[in-house]
């Protein structure tokens, strides 16, 4: 006949069995220590091992973490081994509250050590600071926000608890020529108008030291802002470094500041003639205007400042949308507003 739960058992015994028995309860764990680890894009591409020196608190080797020469300690008389004491604090006239604070005699440990039996290595504190150099692996494909955890290496925040973990949070630095978006790399290449029309050839220095040779197809015209993709030349995928993202090359076409009459003649002779079939006819009453160079953002800002001076500062009450409608040359800035009246 199986034994039932004994006196004092019941639900507690059921919970103990679910957690592995009375002896299977989880031990307390100390605090984790979190650090930011700044890494380069090259490290995230190739992988690396970073060596960092950190200070942690470990059990005193001389007393094995007991704080005493004899290896024994006694119960604190002030808190009776609880590690906390109750204090009364006055909040106001006739208002008093009771607060629980760490015992000032034992520092919250619940134990006391006599001076005669105090360990000379740690002065009875049980823990000593220790410097250690850690090797932190940066995996291929690691990206900002991912974590590297060194379990049980944080040292002790409490001698009676298990040591915590050291958690390194990856923070990737910006790169000089590449922009990373998840597993893809973006590269900007400036080419001349002649290269955009006639073809170009150049190399891209990759993150592992290779140089990728890029050559456009004969007769292919590169448009300003156009993207071209190179398969499998992006970042390694974390956890499966044999797979990689793509590299995207964006072309910035640099136009000449001006052209000479001879160049205009040569260009007209080789470039297709403009299509005038869809253009409106130029009539005799058409008004000729002059285009001028403009810095749109600076002109908008100057227009707002000018109107603010005319309005005696009251223009600050107007919304930004109203300002931009009045002064933005891209929206016909300076034009009169027309209101519709109902008949």
Number of C-alpha atoms within 10 A of each C-alpha: 3 4 5 8 12 8 6 8 11 11 10 12 15 12 12 15 14 12 13 11 12 13 9 11 12 9 9 12 16 19 17 20 16 14 13 12 20 13 19 12 23 18 20 22 25 17 17 16 12 14 11 11 10 12 12 17 18 22 21 23 13 16 21 15 20 24 28 26 18 11 14 13 18 12 16 20 13 17 20 15 17 17 20 21 15 12 10 10 11 10 9 8 6 6 8 11 10 10 11 10 13 16 20 13 16 21 15 18 21 21 21 22 21 12 11 8 16 22 24 15 17 20 16 22 21 23 25 17 14 13 11 12 11 15 13 16 15 21 20 22 23 27 24 15 13 11 18 18 17 18 12 15 18 23 25 24 18 20 19 14 13 17 22 21 20 21 19 19 18 20 17 19 13 12 11 7 13 18 16 17 12 14 20 20 20 17 16 15 13 14 19 16 18 14 16 22 14 15 18 17 11 12 11 14 11 15 17 10 8 10 12 13 10 13 11 16 12 10 10 12 15 22 14 16 14 12 15 14 14 14 12 14 19 25 28 24 20 17 11 10 15 10 15 19 18 17 22 21 20 18 20 19 19 14 12 9 5 7 9 8 9 9 11 10 10 11 13 12 10 8 8 8 9 7 7 8 7 6 7 7 9 8 7 6 6 8 7 5 6 4 5 5 5 9 8 13 11 9 14 20 14 13 18 19 14 11 17 14 11 11 11 9 11 11 17 13 7 9 9 11 8 11 18 17 17 19 21 20 17 10 11 11 15 12 12 8 7 6 6 5 5 4 3
